[in-house]
Amino acid sequence: MALVKCRAPVPSPQAMKAASYSQFEALRRERVARILKQSRRTGEQKAPTGWLGRKIHDLILPVFLRKGAQATAWMYDYPFLWEARVDPRRSQATNL
C-alpha cells in the first residue's frame, strides 16, 4: 500500500510507474538498510562445534532469543498509517 501512496501525477503511465517506484525506494531505503544490517549480523553467527560448544549453546540460546526478539521488535511493529501523505517533490513522508 505504501507504493500506491507514492503515485506521482505525471502524464504517461510509464512515467508514473518510474516516478512512483523511485519515490517508494527513497522512502523505504533507510528501513531496508537497517533490516539488511540486522540480517547480516544474525547470519554471521556460527553453529557451535563439539559437544561442549553445543551444551553451552543450548543453555544460553533462550537468553539470546529473548534479547534478539527485543532488538528486532522495530521490524515487526512497523506502523503503516493510511492517513500519511506523500509529497511527490520530496523523498519523505510523514509516518509512512
C-alpha positions as CSV (number, residue, x, y, z in Angstrom):
1,M,0.0,0.0,0.0
2,A,2.9,2.3,0.6
3,L,3.7,2.1,-3.1
4,V,0.2,3.1,-4.1
5,K,0.5,6.2,-1.9
6,C,3.6,7.2,-3.9
7,R,1.7,7.6,-7.2
8,A,3.1,10.7,-9.0
9,P,0.8,12.9,-11.1
10,V,2.6,12.6,-14.4
11,P,1.2,12.4,-18.0
12,S,2.1,8.9,-19.0
13,P,1.6,5.6,-17.2
14,Q,5.2,4.6,-17.8
15,A,6.5,7.9,-16.3
16,M,4.1,7.5,-13.4
17,K,5.4,4.0,-12.7
18,A,9.0,5.1,-12.8
19,A,8.4,8.1,-10.6
20,S,6.3,6.1,-8.1
21,Y,9.0,3.4,-7.8
22,S,11.8,5.8,-7.3
23,Q,9.9,7.7,-4.6
24,F,8.9,4.4,-2.9
25,E,12.6,3.3,-3.0
26,A,13.7,6.6,-1.5
27,L,11.1,6.4,1.3
28,R,12.0,2.8,2.2
29,R,15.8,2.8,1.8
30,E,16.7,3.6,5.4
31,R,14.4,0.9,6.9
32,V,15.5,-1.7,4.4
33,A,19.2,-0.9,5.1
34,R,18.6,-1.4,8.9
35,I,16.9,-4.8,8.2
36,L,19.8,-5.9,5.9
37,K,22.3,-4.9,8.6
38,Q,20.4,-6.9,11.2
39,S,20.1,-10.0,9.0
40,R,23.8,-9.9,8.3
41,R,24.6,-9.8,12.0
42,T,22.2,-12.7,12.6
43,G,23.6,-14.7,9.7
44,E,27.2,-14.3,10.8
45,Q,26.6,-16.3,13.9
46,K,28.3,-19.7,13.6
47,A,26.9,-23.0,14.8
48,P,28.7,-24.4,17.8
49,T,31.3,-27.2,17.2
50,G,32.0,-30.0,19.6
51,W,29.9,-31.4,22.5
52,L,30.8,-28.6,24.9
53,G,30.0,-25.9,22.5
54,R,26.6,-27.5,21.8
55,K,25.9,-27.8,25.5
56,I,26.8,-24.2,26.2
57,H,24.8,-23.1,23.1
58,D,21.7,-25.0,24.3
59,L,22.0,-23.4,27.8
60,I,22.3,-19.8,26.6
61,L,20.2,-19.9,23.5
62,P,16.9,-18.9,25.3
63,V,18.6,-15.8,26.7
64,F,19.8,-14.7,23.2
65,L,16.5,-15.4,21.6
66,R,14.7,-13.1,24.1
67,K,17.3,-10.4,23.5
68,G,17.1,-10.8,19.8
69,A,13.3,-10.5,19.8
70,Q,13.6,-7.3,21.8
71,A,16.3,-5.9,19.5
72,T,14.4,-6.6,16.3
73,A,10.9,-5.6,17.5
74,W,11.1,-2.5,15.4
75,M,11.0,-4.6,12.3
76,Y,7.8,-6.3,13.2
77,D,6.0,-3.5,14.9
78,Y,6.2,-1.2,11.9
79,P,3.1,1.0,11.8
80,F,1.6,1.8,8.4
81,L,-0.6,4.9,8.7
82,W,-3.2,5.2,6.0
83,E,-3.6,8.9,6.6
84,A,0.0,9.8,5.8
85,R,0.6,12.0,2.8
86,V,3.5,11.7,0.4
87,D,4.8,14.8,-1.3
88,P,5.9,13.8,-4.8
89,R,8.5,16.6,-4.9
90,R,10.3,15.2,-1.8
91,S,11.5,11.7,-0.9
92,Q,10.0,11.8,2.6
93,A,6.6,11.1,4.0
94,T,5.0,11.6,7.4
95,N,4.6,8.3,9.2
96,L,4.9,6.1,6.1
